[in-house]
Amino acid sequence: MRVVQITDAHLYADTKARSRVGLPWQQFQQVLTAVSAEHPDVVVCTGDISQDETAASYALAVQAMGALPCPWYWLPGNHDQPALMAAEHPLVDEVDLDAWRLLLLDTRVENEPYGELGGQRLAALEAALNADDRPTLIAMHHPPVEVGAVWMDAIGLQDRDAFWALLSHHPQVKAILFGHVHQAYAEHHQVGSGSIDVYGCPAMADQFLPGAEQFAIDEASRPGYRIIDLHWSGALGSEWQSWVERIE
């Protein structure tokens, strides 16, 4: 089962609009072309689809992603408007991946750059994990870990301690995918006596400079996406591999 993560397209209604160093619509199309060539079974977009938060920007995204060779799913980021997204394409909480499952978490906080799950969404996550012990992949927008950039770490998931405390009781969670950081990232996060793989993904739009104290664009990096290959065998249980690819 091949899952491809894309994130942070930051589209405008105007397809010729520029970001700080690139053309979001052009980059979006280039990434989708490369993703299609990877023969994914599922594509998940982890937020910030829009920059101008217009219905037209979401319509453009849906039009383009409709050409993908597989089902695709999305969740909102801090720049997004969930109601406008849902009007164009459903927002779902869970995707069946045969032996695996994918949970999509909404970490958006109205009018804030940081993220939070809050009591209600944490309770819903716990109920979902209690209901099914299959190996689980979680997708979200805001990083539940510090990534080493001071300004970005201040606008990550604010209730990360509660999130990790919940996951410590659910060893079926194997990996977490997040967006927001506009850069590749990977760590084995210790949870109780085990660990969970945590992965950040390059943006489809501009890239952020890793390790920066203040906001900075990484003009040397290219847009990209993350591949996650999921496996299951009765003898070995769950296995997975993940890596990042970038467009030329």
C-alpha positions as CSV (number, residue, x, y, z in Angstrom):
1,M,0.0,0.0,0.0
2,R,1.6,3.3,-1.2
3,V,0.5,6.5,0.5
4,V,1.9,9.8,-0.8
5,Q,1.7,12.9,1.3
6,I,1.5,16.4,-0.2
7,T,1.1,19.6,1.7
8,D,1.2,23.4,1.8
9,A,0.2,24.3,-1.7
10,H,-0.8,27.9,-0.7
11,L,-2.8,28.4,-3.9
12,Y,-4.5,31.6,-5.0
13,A,-7.6,32.0,-7.1
14,D,-5.3,33.7,-9.7
15,T,-3.2,30.9,-11.2
16,K,-0.5,33.5,-12.2
17,A,-0.1,34.8,-8.6
18,R,3.4,34.6,-7.1
19,S,4.5,33.5,-3.7
20,R,7.8,34.9,-2.2
21,V,10.0,32.9,-4.6
22,G,7.7,30.7,-6.7
23,L,4.5,30.2,-8.6
24,P,2.2,28.1,-6.4
25,W,-0.2,26.9,-9.2
26,Q,2.7,25.9,-11.4
27,Q,4.5,24.1,-8.5
28,F,1.3,22.4,-7.5
29,Q,0.8,21.0,-11.0
30,Q,4.5,19.9,-11.2
31,V,4.3,18.0,-7.9
32,L,1.0,16.3,-8.8
33,T,2.6,15.1,-12.1
34,A,5.5,13.6,-10.2
35,V,3.2,12.1,-7.6
36,S,1.1,10.4,-10.3
37,A,4.2,8.8,-11.6
38,E,4.8,7.1,-8.2
39,H,1.6,5.0,-8.7
40,P,0.1,5.8,-5.3
41,D,-2.8,4.0,-3.8
42,V,-3.8,7.0,-1.7
43,V,-2.8,10.6,-1.6
44,V,-3.3,12.7,1.5
45,C,-2.9,16.5,1.6
46,T,-2.0,17.8,5.0
47,G,-3.3,21.3,4.9
48,D,-2.8,24.9,3.7
49,I,-4.2,24.2,0.3
50,S,-5.1,27.9,0.0
51,Q,-3.3,31.1,0.6
52,D,-6.1,33.5,-0.2
53,E,-8.8,31.4,1.4
54,T,-11.1,31.7,-1.6
55,A,-13.6,29.2,-2.9
56,A,-11.9,29.5,-6.3
57,S,-8.6,28.3,-4.9
58,Y,-10.1,25.1,-3.6
59,A,-12.0,24.6,-6.9
60,L,-8.6,24.8,-8.7
61,A,-7.1,22.3,-6.2
62,V,-10.0,19.8,-6.7
63,Q,-9.8,20.1,-10.4
64,A,-6.1,19.3,-10.4
65,M,-6.2,16.5,-7.9
66,G,-9.1,14.9,-9.7
67,A,-6.5,13.8,-12.3
68,L,-4.6,11.7,-9.7
69,P,-4.8,7.9,-10.4
70,C,-6.1,7.1,-6.9
71,P,-8.4,8.4,-4.1
72,W,-7.2,11.5,-2.4
73,Y,-8.1,13.1,0.9
74,W,-7.4,16.5,2.6
75,L,-7.5,18.2,5.9
76,P,-7.3,21.9,6.8
77,G,-4.3,23.9,7.8
78,N,-4.2,27.3,9.5
79,H,-4.6,29.1,6.2
80,D,-7.7,27.1,5.2
81,Q,-11.4,27.5,5.4
82,P,-12.9,24.1,6.2
83,A,-16.4,25.0,5.0
84,L,-15.1,26.0,1.6
85,M,-13.0,22.9,1.4
86,A,-16.0,20.6,2.3
87,A,-18.1,22.3,-0.4
88,E,-15.6,21.1,-3.0
89,H,-14.5,17.7,-1.7
90,P,-15.4,15.8,1.5
91,L,-13.4,16.1,4.7
92,V,-13.1,12.7,6.3
93,D,-11.7,11.5,9.7
94,E,-10.6,8.0,8.7
95,V,-9.5,6.1,5.6
96,D,-9.4,2.3,5.4
97,L,-6.0,1.1,4.1
98,D,-6.8,-2.7,4.2
99,A,-4.5,-4.0,7.0
100,W,-3.7,-0.4,8.0
101,R,-5.8,2.6,8.7
102,L,-5.3,6.4,8.3
103,L,-6.7,8.9,10.7
104,L,-6.9,12.5,9.7
105,L,-6.8,15.1,12.5
106,D,-8.0,18.7,12.3
107,T,-5.6,20.8,14.4
108,R,-6.7,24.2,13.0
109,V,-7.5,27.0,15.5
110,E,-9.7,29.8,14.1
111,N,-7.6,32.9,13.1
112,E,-4.4,31.5,14.7
113,P,-1.2,30.2,13.1
114,Y,-0.6,27.6,15.8
115,G,-2.6,24.3,16.2
116,E,-4.5,22.6,18.9
117,L,-6.6,19.5,19.2
118,G,-8.5,20.4,22.4
119,G,-10.5,18.1,24.6
120,Q,-13.2,17.2,22.1
121,R,-10.9,16.2,19.3
122,L,-8.6,14.4,21.7
123,A,-11.6,12.4,23.0
124,A,-12.6,11.6,19.4
125,L,-9.1,10.4,18.6
126,E,-9.1,8.2,21.7
127,A,-12.4,6.7,20.8
128,A,-11.2,6.0,17.2
129,L,-8.1,4.2,18.6
130,N,-10.0,2.2,21.1
131,A,-12.3,1.0,18.3
132,D,-9.7,-0.5,16.1
133,D,-6.2,-1.9,16.8
134,R,-5.0,-2.2,13.2
135,P,-1.6,-0.5,12.5
136,T,-2.4,3.2,12.3
137,L,-1.0,6.2,10.4
138,I,-2.0,9.7,11.6
139,A,-2.0,12.7,9.3
140,M,-2.3,16.3,10.7
141,H,-1.2,19.8,9.8
142,H,0.7,21.1,12.8
143,P,3.8,19.3,14.0
144,P,3.4,17.5,17.4
145,V,7.2,17.9,17.9
146,E,9.7,20.7,17.9
147,V,11.6,20.8,14.6
148,G,14.5,23.0,15.7
149,A,13.3,26.3,14.2
150,V,12.5,28.7,17.0
151,W,9.7,30.6,15.2
152,M,8.1,27.5,13.8
153,D,8.2,25.6,17.1
154,A,6.2,28.5,18.7
155,I,3.3,27.8,16.2
156,G,3.2,24.0,16.3
157,L,0.7,21.9,18.1
158,Q,0.1,23.6,21.5
159,D,-1.3,20.6,23.4
160,R,1.3,18.1,22.2
161,D,1.9,16.8,25.7
162,A,-1.7,15.7,25.9
163,F,-1.5,14.2,22.4
164,W,1.6,12.1,23.3
165,A,0.1,11.0,26.6
166,L,-2.9,9.7,24.7
167,L,-0.8,7.9,22.2
168,S,1.3,6.2,24.9
169,H,-1.7,3.9,25.5
170,H,-2.1,3.0,21.8
171,P,0.9,1.1,20.4
172,Q,-0.9,0.5,17.1
173,V,0.0,4.1,16.1
174,K,3.2,3.6,14.0
175,A,3.8,6.9,12.2
176,I,2.6,10.5,12.1
177,L,2.7,12.8,9.0
178,F,2.5,16.5,9.4
179,G,2.7,19.6,7.2
180,H,3.1,23.3,8.2
181,V,6.9,23.3,8.4
182,H,7.6,23.4,4.6
183,Q,10.7,21.1,5.0
184,A,11.6,17.5,5.3
185,Y,11.8,16.2,8.8
186,A,12.0,12.8,10.5
187,E,12.5,11.5,14.0
188,H,11.8,8.4,16.1
189,H,9.7,9.9,19.0
190,Q,10.0,8.0,22.2
191,V,6.6,7.1,23.6
192,G,6.6,5.0,26.8
193,S,8.8,1.9,26.1
194,G,8.5,2.3,22.3
195,S,8.7,4.9,19.6
196,I,6.5,6.4,16.8
197,D,8.0,7.7,13.6
198,V,7.2,11.4,13.0
199,Y,7.6,12.8,9.5
200,G,7.4,16.3,8.1
201,C,7.1,17.0,4.4
202,P,8.4,19.6,1.9
203,A,5.8,22.1,0.8
204,M,4.4,22.2,-2.7
205,A,5.0,25.9,-2.5
206,D,8.1,27.7,-1.0
207,Q,10.4,25.9,1.4
208,F,11.3,27.2,4.9
209,L,14.9,27.3,6.1
210,P,15.6,24.5,8.6
211,G,16.9,25.6,12.0
212,A,16.1,29.3,11.5
213,E,15.4,31.5,14.6
214,Q,13.2,33.7,12.5
215,F,11.1,33.2,9.4
216,A,13.3,32.5,6.4
217,I,12.8,31.0,3.0
218,D,15.1,28.2,1.8
219,E,15.7,29.2,-1.8
220,A,18.1,26.3,-2.4
221,S,15.4,23.6,-1.8
222,R,12.7,22.5,-4.2
223,P,9.0,21.5,-3.7
224,G,8.4,17.9,-3.0
225,Y,6.3,15.2,-1.4
226,R,6.7,12.2,0.9
227,I,6.2,8.5,0.0
228,I,5.1,6.0,2.7
229,D,5.0,2.4,1.7
230,L,3.0,0.3,4.2
231,H,3.3,-3.5,4.5
232,W,1.7,-6.2,6.5
233,S,2.5,-9.9,6.9
234,G,1.2,-12.4,9.4
235,A,4.7,-13.4,10.5
236,L,6.4,-9.9,10.7
237,G,3.4,-7.7,11.5
238,S,3.5,-4.1,10.3
239,E,6.4,-2.6,8.4
240,W,6.9,0.7,6.5
241,Q,9.4,2.8,4.7
242,S,9.2,6.5,4.0
243,W,11.3,9.0,2.1
244,V,11.1,12.4,0.4
245,E,11.2,13.2,-3.3
246,R,11.6,16.6,-4.8
247,I,10.7,18.0,-8.3
248,E,13.5,19.3,-10.5
